């Protein structure tokens, strides 16, 4: 994957890519912890640099719901969206709306040629909804 994206293959990049694949929607601190399980001496900066390079190359996607730290995922290129729990912060993927693509139809596109939309649905995850109703 790295070579296909014209990136140099390094141990930190491999470890970061593996961590993002293993831990969808992980924040940077979680990724650093997962990478350090394989590469104990890796620096914070090496992980940040790897995340930046992998994101720029389109191998990982960075999302940042309002009020939350940045998260990273390996599901790229399909214009999916996310659902975020208002209580615990859990994040899950949500495929694009079915039927016509309302998520790509802006009421006023201001002349832009729109090719992607980012939608975040907010609510309570099943665990928090059950706890709240109890």
N, C-alpha and C positions, 0 to 999 in steps of 0.2 A: 504494500500500500504506500509506504513512504517513497520508494523509488518511482512508483507510478505517478506520484504527485511532485516529482523532481526534488524531493527532500533527501538530504544525507541521512543515512541510517546510523543512528547513535543509540547507545543503551538507554539513556534517559528518554528519548523519543519513543522507543519501543515500549518501555515500561509505562510511560504516560498513556500511550495509545491503548495498551492492554488494560490499564486501570480504568480508563473511560469506558471501554467495552464491557468490563466486568461490573462496573458500578454506574448504571445510567442515572443521570441527573445529579451526579456527585458535585459537591463544591470543591474549591481548590484545596482546602485543608484535608478533606477526605482523600483526594487524589494524591496529595503529598504523602499521606500515611500509607496508602496502598503501594505507591512507588517505593517508599523506603523499606517496605517488607522485602522487596527484591534487591534494591540498591540502597543500603543503609546510609551511604555517604553522599547521596544526591542532595544538592542544595535547593532551597526554595526557588532561587533564581533560575536554575536549570529546568525545574518543573514549569514555572511561569513562561519561560522562553519556549519550551516545548508546546505548551498549550496554545500560545500565540501563533507559533508556526503551523501547528496542526489545524487550528481554526482558519487561518489565512489560506491554507491549502485545501480547505473544504473536507478534511478528514474527520473533524469533529465540529459540533455546533455549540456555540455559547448562547445560553439563554439567561435572562435576568429579570424574573418577575418583580414587579414593583415592591419595594420594601424587603427584598431578599438579596442575598449575595449571588454572584454569578454561578451558574451550574453548567456542566458540560455533558454532552451526550454523543453517541456514535451514530445515531440515526440521522442521516443527512440527506438532502436532496429531494425530499418528498413533500415538502410544505405541510407537514403535520403541525398540530398545535399542542397545547398543554392545559391540564386542569390542575389547579393548585388548591390545597386545603388551607383555608383561612386560619385554622386552629394549630395544626402541627407542622404545616409547611410541606407535607408530602406532595410530590409532583408526579403526574402520570401523563403519558402520551394520549392525545386525542386526535384521531384521524380527521381529515378535512370533512366538512359537511357534505352529505350525499346529495345527489340530484344536481341541479345547476350549481355552479360555484359561487354562492353568495359571498364567500370569504374573499373572493377576488374581484368583486364588483363594487367599486367605491361609488358612492352617490355623486361625488364630484372628484374626478381624478386630476383636476388642475392641469391637464395636458400631459400627465405622466403616462408612460407605458408600463403598467403594473404587471409584475411577473411573480410576485410573492406577497403573502399576507401573514402577519403574525397575530394570532388570537390567543388570549389566555382566558380560560374559563375559571371562575373562582367559586368555591363552595366548601363543603365539608367532606372529608374522606369517609368511607364507611365506618371506620373505628371511632372517629370523632363524632359522627352523627349519632351513632349508637350510644356513646357516652353522654352526649348532650341530652338525648331523649330519656335517659334513665333517671 
